[in-house]
Amino acid sequence: MSRHPLDTLAGAHRAGRPDGMASICSAHPLVLDETIRHGVGGEHVVLIEATCNQVNQDGGYTGLNPAAFRDQVKKLKKTVMDF
């Protein structure tokens, strides 16, 4: 069983090694695409989030609710992985 990325980061911190993860707050498809490419291409952990104005139960200004946002991110990841 592989370790959760946050456990790996915590272990690196305790060992005195500088490490971290990219945290991106955007619902823009181009930003998400590049973030995913950065993560997959460099085997980095990335955290993707959106503000409640961008994504919410009513669709936010992007027209996306949380499930649709998740699905968009998963679809972009699959596209990048298949590339």
N, CA, C and O atoms as a printed pandas DataFrame, in Angstrom:
     atom_number atom_name residue_name chain_id  residue_number  x_coord  y_coord  z_coord
0              1         N          MET        A               1    0.841   -1.179    0.000
1              2        CA          MET        A               1    0.000    0.000    0.000
2              3         C          MET        A               1    0.889    1.245    0.000
3              4         O          MET        A               1    1.819    1.340    0.800
4              5         N          SER        A               2    0.613    2.181   -0.875
5              6        CA          SER        A               2    1.437    3.385   -0.944
6              7         C          SER        A               2    1.011    4.370    0.140
7              8         O          SER        A               2   -0.130    4.376    0.602
8              9         N          ARG        A               3    1.955    5.182    0.517
9             10        CA          ARG        A               3    1.690    6.186    1.541
10            11         C          ARG        A               3    0.954    7.369    0.940
11            12         O          ARG        A               3    1.142    7.704   -0.229
12            13         N          HIS        A               4    0.127    7.987    1.737
13            14        CA          HIS        A               4   -0.574    9.192    1.318
14            15         C          HIS        A               4    0.457   10.307    1.135
15            16         O          HIS        A               4    1.384   10.424    1.937
16            17         N          PRO        A               5    0.309   11.121    0.098
17            18        CA          PRO        A               5    1.282   12.195   -0.151
18            19         C          PRO        A               5    1.493   13.128    1.037
19            20         O          PRO        A               5    2.601   13.625    1.238
20            21         N          LEU        A               6    0.452   13.373    1.824
21            22        CA          LEU        A               6    0.631   14.244    2.988
22            23         C          LEU        A               6    1.498   13.586    4.051
23            24         O          LEU        A               6    2.235   14.274    4.757
24            25         N          ASP        A               7    1.420   12.262    4.176
25            26        CA          ASP        A               7    2.302   11.552    5.103
26            27         C          ASP        A               7    3.750   11.678    4.647
27            28         O          ASP        A               7    4.653   11.854    5.465
28            29         N          THR        A               8    3.965   11.586    3.342
29            30        CA          THR        A               8    5.314   11.722    2.789
30            31         C          THR        A               8    5.870   13.117    3.071
31            32         O          THR        A               8    7.031   13.264    3.452
32            33         N          LEU        A               9    5.034   14.139    2.884
33            34        CA          LEU        A               9    5.478   15.507    3.157
34            35         C          LEU        A               9    5.788   15.711    4.633
35            36         O          LEU        A               9    6.774   16.359    4.985
36            37         N          ALA        A              10    4.945   15.156    5.491
37            38        CA          ALA        A              10    5.176   15.294    6.930
38            39         C          ALA        A              10    6.492   14.618    7.322
39            40         O          ALA        A              10    7.253   15.159    8.124
40            41         N          GLY        A              11    6.759   13.440    6.759
41            42        CA          GLY        A              11    8.017   12.749    7.045
42            43         C          GLY        A              11    9.228   13.539    6.581
43            44         O          GLY        A              11   10.240   13.604    7.279
44            45         N          ALA        A              12    9.123   14.137    5.406
45            46        CA          ALA        A              12   10.222   14.968    4.892
46            47         C          ALA        A              12   10.449   16.167    5.805
47            48         O          ALA        A              12   11.591   16.533    6.082
48            49         N          HIS        A              13    9.379   16.768    6.264
49            50        CA          HIS        A              13    9.493   17.915    7.167
50            51         C          HIS        A              13   10.176   17.517    8.467
51            52         O          HIS        A              13   11.070   18.217    8.945
52            53         N          ARG        A              14    9.754   16.386    9.043
53            54        CA          ARG        A              14   10.366   15.914   10.293
54            55         C          ARG        A              14   11.842   15.591   10.101
55            56         O          ARG        A              14   12.637   15.745   11.028
56            57         N          ALA        A              15   12.215   15.144    8.898
57            58        CA          ALA        A              15   13.609   14.793    8.616
58            59         C          ALA        A              15   14.429   16.028    8.230
59            60         O          ALA        A              15   15.629   15.919    7.981
60            61         N          GLY        A              16   13.791   17.195    8.178
61            62        CA          GLY        A              16   14.514   18.416    7.863
62            63         C          GLY        A              16   14.721   18.654    6.373
63            64         O          GLY        A              16   15.510   19.517    5.988
64            65         N          ARG        A              17   14.019   17.898    5.530
65            66        CA          ARG        A              17   14.134   18.080    4.088
66            67         C          ARG        A              17   13.057   19.051    3.606
67            68         O          ARG        A              17   11.881   18.884    3.931
68            69         N          PRO        A              18   13.450   20.060    2.839
69            70        CA          PRO        A              18   12.433   20.977    2.309
70            71         C          PRO        A              18   11.612   20.285    1.227
71            72         O          PRO        A              18   12.167   19.733    0.277
72            73         N          ASP        A              19   10.336   20.316    1.366
73            74        CA          ASP        A              19    9.442   19.696    0.402
74            75         C          ASP        A              19    8.112   20.414    0.490
75            76         O          ASP        A              19    7.866   21.151    1.445
76            77         N          GLY        A              20    7.274   20.215   -0.466
77            78        CA          GLY        A              20    5.970   20.862   -0.447
78            79         C          GLY        A              20    5.130   20.405   -1.618
79            80         O          GLY        A              20    5.489   19.466   -2.329
80            81         N          MET        A              21    4.012   21.075   -1.810
81            82        CA          MET        A              21    3.147   20.760   -2.935
82            83         C          MET        A              21    2.586   22.062   -3.493
83            84         O          MET        A              21    2.412   23.046   -2.774
84            85         N          ALA        A              22    2.312   22.043   -4.782
85            86        CA          ALA        A              22    1.679   23.197   -5.413
86            87         C          ALA        A              22    0.210   23.210   -5.014
87            88         O          ALA        A              22   -0.460   22.178   -5.055
88            89         N          SER        A              23   -0.284   24.371   -4.633
89            90        CA          SER        A              23   -1.683   24.536   -4.287
90            91         C          SER        A              23   -2.258   25.603   -5.213
91            92         O          SER        A              23   -1.862   26.767   -5.150
92            93         N          ILE        A              24   -3.180   25.207   -6.060
93            94        CA          ILE        A              24   -3.738   26.089   -7.074
94            95         C          ILE        A              24   -5.215   26.300   -6.783
95            96         O          ILE        A              24   -5.961   25.339   -6.592
96            97         N          CYS        A              25   -5.630   27.549   -6.751
97            98        CA          CYS        A              25   -7.030   27.881   -6.538
98            99         C          CYS        A              25   -7.547   28.543   -7.808
99           100         O          CYS        A              25   -7.416   29.752   -7.994
100          101         N          SER        A              26   -8.131   27.732   -8.670
101          102        CA          SER        A              26   -8.654   28.232   -9.935
102          103         C          SER        A              26   -9.633   27.227  -10.507
103          104         O          SER        A              26   -9.524   26.024  -10.269
104          105         N          ALA        A              27  -10.591   27.737  -11.264
105          106        CA          ALA        A              27  -11.498   26.860  -11.999
106          107         C          ALA        A              27  -11.310   27.053  -13.496
107          108         O          ALA        A              27  -12.073   26.513  -14.297
108          109         N          HIS        A              28  -10.291   27.826  -13.875
109          110        CA          HIS        A              28  -10.047   28.095  -15.293
110          111         C          HIS        A              28   -9.418   26.854  -15.940
111          112         O          HIS        A              28   -8.400   26.356  -15.459
112          113         N          PRO        A              29  -10.015   26.358  -17.022
113          114        CA          PRO        A              29   -9.513   25.127  -17.647
114          115         C          PRO        A              29   -8.037   25.165  -18.039
115          116         O          PRO        A              29   -7.354   24.148  -17.917
116          117         N          LEU        A              30   -7.531   26.289  -18.499
117          118        CA          LEU        A              30   -6.111   26.354  -18.877
118          119         C          LEU        A              30   -5.202   26.261  -17.660
119          120         O          LEU        A              30   -4.150   25.624  -17.713
120          121         N          VAL        A              31   -5.600   26.883  -16.582
121          122        CA          VAL        A              31   -4.813   26.810  -15.341
122          123         C          VAL        A              31   -4.842   25.383  -14.806
123          124         O          VAL        A              31   -3.814   24.850  -14.387
124          125         N          LEU        A              32   -6.014   24.771  -14.820
125          126        CA          LEU        A              32   -6.130   23.389  -14.348
126          127         C          LEU        A              32   -5.306   22.439  -15.210
127          128         O          LEU        A              32   -4.627   21.553  -14.690
128          129         N          ASP        A              33   -5.366   22.622  -16.515
129          130        CA          ASP        A              33   -4.603   21.771  -17.430
130          131         C          ASP        A              33   -3.106   21.860  -17.134
131          132         O          ASP        A              33   -2.424   20.839  -17.044
132          133         N          GLU        A              34   -2.609   23.065  -16.986
133          134        CA          GLU        A              34   -1.169   23.238  -16.729
134          135         C          GLU        A              34   -0.783   22.701  -15.355
135          136         O          GLU        A              34    0.296   22.131  -15.190
136          137         N          THR        A              35   -1.648   22.880  -14.382
137          138        CA          THR        A              35   -1.386   22.351  -13.043
138          139         C          THR        A              35   -1.276   20.832  -13.077
139          140         O          THR        A              35   -0.367   20.248  -12.486
140          141         N          ILE        A              36   -2.206   20.206  -13.771
141          142        CA          ILE        A              36   -2.186   18.743  -13.880
142          143         C          ILE        A              36   -0.951   18.280  -14.647
143          144         O          ILE        A              36   -0.322   17.292  -14.271
144          145         N          ARG        A              37   -0.604   18.981  -15.711
145          146        CA          ARG        A              37    0.612   18.619  -16.456
146          147         C          ARG        A              37    1.850   18.735  -15.576
147          148         O          ARG        A              37    2.738   17.884  -15.638
148          149         N          HIS        A              38    1.913   19.770  -14.765
149          150        CA          HIS        A              38    3.032   19.944  -13.833
150          151         C          HIS        A              38    3.097   18.762  -12.863
151          152         O          HIS        A              38    4.167   18.206  -12.613
152          153         N          GLY        A              39    1.954   18.394  -12.331
153          154        CA          GLY        A              39    1.923   17.301  -11.363
154          155         C          GLY        A              39    2.280   15.965  -11.979
155          156         O          GLY        A              39    3.122   15.240  -11.450
156          157         N          VAL        A              40    1.646   15.634  -13.098
157          158        CA          VAL        A              40    1.879   14.344  -13.747
158          159         C          VAL        A              40    3.275   14.285  -14.346
159          160         O          VAL        A              40    3.988   13.297  -14.173
160          161         N          GLY        A              41    3.665   15.342  -15.052
161          162        CA          GLY        A              41    4.956   15.346  -15.739
162          163         C          GLY        A              41    6.137   15.281  -14.802
163          164         O          GLY        A              41    7.150   14.655  -15.114
164          165         N          GLY        A              42    6.016   15.918  -13.661
165          166        CA          GLY        A              42    7.124   15.922  -12.712
166          167         C          GLY        A              42    6.896   14.997  -11.541
167          168         O          GLY        A              42    7.678   14.977  -10.590
168          169         N          GLU        A              43    5.808   14.218  -11.611
169          170        CA          GLU        A              43    5.436   13.330  -10.519
170          171         C          GLU        A              43    5.345   14.085   -9.197
171          172         O          GLU        A              43    5.844   13.638   -8.164
172          173         N          HIS        A              44    4.696   15.238   -9.261
173          174        CA          HIS        A              44    4.498   16.081   -8.085
174          175         C          HIS        A              44    3.067   15.950   -7.598
175          176         O          HIS        A              44    2.160   15.639   -8.370
176          177         N          VAL        A              45    2.881   16.186   -6.338
177          178        CA          VAL        A              45    1.538   16.253   -5.768
178          179         C          VAL        A              45    1.038   17.681   -5.964
179          180         O          VAL        A              45    1.758   18.640   -5.689
180          181         N          VAL        A              46   -0.182   17.814   -6.435
181          182        CA          VAL        A              46   -0.786   19.132   -6.554
182          183         C          VAL        A              46   -2.127   19.135   -5.833
183          184         O          VAL        A              46   -2.835   18.129   -5.795
184          185         N          LEU        A              47   -2.453   20.268   -5.273
185          186        CA          LEU        A              47   -3.739   20.466   -4.611
186          187         C          LEU        A              47   -4.519   21.453   -5.453
187          188         O          LEU        A              47   -4.066   22.574   -5.682
188          189         N          ILE        A              48   -5.688   21.043   -5.916
189          190        CA          ILE        A              48   -6.528   21.902   -6.748
190          191         C          ILE        A              48   -7.775   22.243   -5.956
191          192         O          ILE        A              48   -8.459   21.362   -5.434
192          193         N          GLU        A              49   -8.058   23.520   -5.877
193          194        CA          GLU        A              49   -9.248   23.969   -5.179
194          195         C          GLU        A              49   -9.849   25.147   -5.929
195          196         O          GLU        A              49   -9.214   25.723   -6.812
196          197         N          ALA        A              50  -11.062   25.496   -5.576
197          198        CA          ALA        A              50  -11.751   26.632   -6.186
198          199         C          ALA        A              50  -12.473   27.403   -5.085
199          200         O          ALA        A              50  -12.850   26.831   -4.063
200          201         N          THR        A              51  -12.659   28.686   -5.296
201          202        CA          THR        A              51  -13.401   29.476   -4.320
202          203         C          THR        A              51  -14.889   29.170   -4.437
203          204         O          THR        A              51  -15.344   28.608   -5.433
204          205         N          CYS        A              52  -15.632   29.545   -3.414
205          206        CA          CYS        A              52  -17.076   29.313   -3.449
206          207         C          CYS        A              52  -17.766   30.222   -4.462
207          208         O          CYS        A              52  -18.910   29.966   -4.838
208          209         N          ASN        A              53  -17.095   31.271   -4.906
209          210        CA          ASN        A              53  -17.655   32.094   -5.982
210          211         C          ASN        A              53  -17.495   31.393   -7.328
211          212         O          ASN        A              53  -18.345   31.533   -8.207
212          213         N          GLN        A              54  -16.406   30.637   -7.492
213          214        CA          GLN        A              54  -16.156   29.925   -8.746
214          215         C          GLN        A              54  -17.031   28.684   -8.865
215          216         O          GLN        A              54  -17.621   28.429   -9.915
216          217         N          VAL        A              55  -17.110   27.921   -7.793
217          218        CA          VAL        A              55  -17.808   26.631   -7.789
218          219         C          VAL        A              55  -18.642   26.543   -6.516
219          220         O          VAL        A              55  -18.112   26.658   -5.411
220          221         N          ASN        A              56  -19.934   26.340   -6.673
221          222        CA          ASN        A              56  -20.798   26.133   -5.510
222          223         C          ASN        A              56  -22.039   25.351   -5.909
223          224         O          ASN        A              56  -22.204   24.988   -7.074
224          225         N          GLN        A              57  -22.905   25.094   -4.945
225          226        CA          GLN        A              57  -24.090   24.284   -5.202
226          227         C          GLN        A              57  -25.008   24.881   -6.263
227          228         O          GLN        A              57  -25.810   24.165   -6.864
228          229         N          ASP        A              58  -24.899   26.180   -6.497
229          230        CA          ASP        A              58  -25.720   26.846   -7.515
230          231         C          ASP        A              58  -24.984   27.016   -8.846
231          232         O          ASP        A              58  -25.549   27.545   -9.803
232          233         N          GLY        A              59  -23.751   26.577   -8.908
233          234        CA          GLY        A              59  -22.983   26.661  -10.152
234          235         C          GLY        A              59  -21.933   27.751  -10.170
235          236         O          GLY        A              59  -21.092   27.769  -11.069
236          237         N          GLY        A              60  -21.951   28.663   -9.204
237          238        CA          GLY        A              60  -20.944   29.728   -9.187
238          239         C          GLY        A              60  -20.880   30.450  -10.518
239          240         O          GLY        A              60  -21.711   30.210  -11.394
240          241         N          TYR        A              61  -19.904   31.331  -10.683
241          242        CA          TYR        A              61  -19.820   32.057  -11.954
242          243         C          TYR        A              61  -19.256   31.211  -13.082
243          244         O          TYR        A              61  -19.287   31.627  -14.241
244          245         N          THR        A              62  -18.736   30.019  -12.759
245          246        CA          THR        A              62  -18.243   29.112  -13.802
246          247         C          THR        A              62  -19.351   28.205  -14.330
247          248         O          THR        A              62  -19.194   27.569  -15.372
248          249         N          GLY        A              63  -20.462   28.146  -13.615
249          250        CA          GLY        A              63  -21.532   27.228  -13.973
250          251         C          GLY        A              63  -21.300   25.819  -13.448
251          252         O          GLY        A              63  -22.033   24.894  -13.798
252          253         N          LEU        A              64  -20.281   25.654  -12.607
253          254        CA          LEU        A              64  -19.923   24.324  -12.097
254          255         C          LEU        A              64  -20.323   24.163  -10.635
255          256         O          LEU        A              64  -20.039   25.021   -9.800
256          257         N          ASN        A              65  -20.987   23.046  -10.341
257          258        CA          ASN        A              65  -21.177   22.685   -8.942
258          259         C          ASN        A              65  -19.983   21.806   -8.548
259          260         O          ASN        A              65  -19.187   21.445   -9.415
260          261         N          PRO        A              66  -19.837   21.452   -7.266
261          262        CA          PRO        A              66  -18.658   20.668   -6.859
262          263         C          PRO        A              66  -18.450   19.370   -7.645
263          264         O          PRO        A              66  -17.320   19.042   -8.009
264          265         N          ALA        A              67  -19.520   18.640   -7.906
265          266        CA          ALA        A              67  -19.377   17.367   -8.646
266          267         C          ALA        A              67  -18.904   17.623  -10.074
267          268         O          ALA        A              67  -18.060   16.887  -10.586
268          269         N          ALA        A              68  -19.435   18.654  -10.719
269          270        CA          ALA        A              68  -19.020   18.969  -12.090
270          271         C          ALA        A              68  -17.564   19.443  -12.121
271          272         O          ALA        A              68  -16.829   19.130  -13.057
272          273         N          PHE        A              69  -17.149   20.196  -11.100
273          274        CA          PHE        A              69  -15.755   20.632  -11.012
274          275         C          PHE        A              69  -14.828   19.430  -10.865
275          276         O          PHE        A              69  -13.809   19.332  -11.548
276          277         N          ARG        A              70  -15.191   18.521   -9.970
277          278        CA          ARG        A              70  -14.403   17.295   -9.787
278          279         C          ARG        A              70  -14.306   16.517  -11.094
279          280         O          ARG        A              70  -13.229   16.057  -11.472
280          281         N          ASP        A              71  -15.428   16.374  -11.776
281          282        CA          ASP        A              71  -15.437   15.634  -13.034
282          283         C          ASP        A              71  -14.570   16.315  -14.087
283          284         O          ASP        A              71  -13.896   15.644  -14.869
284          285         N          GLN        A              72  -14.584   17.650  -14.111
285          286        CA          GLN        A              72  -13.746   18.396  -15.059
286          287         C          GLN        A              72  -12.272   18.136  -14.786
287          288         O          GLN        A              72  -11.494   17.908  -15.712
288          289         N          VAL        A              73  -11.893   18.170  -13.525
289          290        CA          VAL        A              73  -10.494   17.923  -13.157
290          291         C          VAL        A              73  -10.096   16.493  -13.521
291          292         O          VAL        A              73   -9.012   16.274  -14.063
292          293         N          LYS        A              74  -10.953   15.525  -13.231
293          294        CA          LYS        A              74  -10.653   14.127  -13.568
294          295         C          LYS        A              74  -10.534   13.932  -15.075
295          296         O          LYS        A              74   -9.668   13.190  -15.540
296          297         N          LYS        A              75  -11.393   14.589  -15.832
297          298        CA          LYS        A              75  -11.337   14.488  -17.296
298          299         C          LYS        A              75  -10.030   15.082  -17.828
299          300         O          LYS        A              75   -9.392   14.498  -18.704
300          301         N          LEU        A              76   -9.637   16.235  -17.301
301          302        CA          LEU        A              76   -8.372   16.844  -17.717
302          303         C          LEU        A              76   -7.197   15.934  -17.355
303          304         O          LEU        A              76   -6.264   15.786  -18.144
304          305         N          LYS        A              77   -7.237   15.329  -16.176
305          306        CA          LYS        A              77   -6.150   14.426  -15.774
306          307         C          LYS        A              77   -6.062   13.246  -16.729
307          308         O          LYS        A              77   -4.968   12.857  -17.137
308          309         N          LYS        A              78   -7.207   12.673  -17.087
309          310        CA          LYS        A              78   -7.205   11.540  -18.010
310          311         C          LYS        A              78   -6.628   11.952  -19.361
311          312         O          LYS        A              78   -5.864   11.198  -19.965
312          313         N          THR        A              79   -6.988   13.143  -19.837
313          314        CA          THR        A              79   -6.465   13.649  -21.105
314          315         C          THR        A              79   -4.952   13.783  -21.042
315          316         O          THR        A              79   -4.256   13.394  -21.980
316          317         N          VAL        A              80   -4.441   14.323  -19.956
317          318        CA          VAL        A              80   -2.995   14.497  -19.784
318          319         C          VAL        A              80   -2.304   13.146  -19.681
319          320         O          VAL        A              80   -1.237   12.946  -20.262
320          321         N          MET        A              81   -2.905   12.221  -18.946
321          322        CA          MET        A              81   -2.289   10.895  -18.766
322          323         C          MET        A              81   -2.265   10.123  -20.081
323          324         O          MET        A              81   -1.337    9.351  -20.323
324          325         N          ASP        A              82   -3.270   10.319  -20.932
325          326        CA          ASP        A              82   -3.355    9.606  -22.210
326          327         C          ASP        A              82   -2.495   10.245  -23.288
327          328         O          ASP        A              82   -2.285    9.641  -24.339
328          329         N          PHE        A              83   -1.991   11.454  -23.052
329          330        CA          PHE        A              83   -1.244   12.205  -24.054
330          331         C          PHE        A              83    0.097   11.605  -24.314
331          332         O          PHE        A              83    0.855   12.120  -25.135
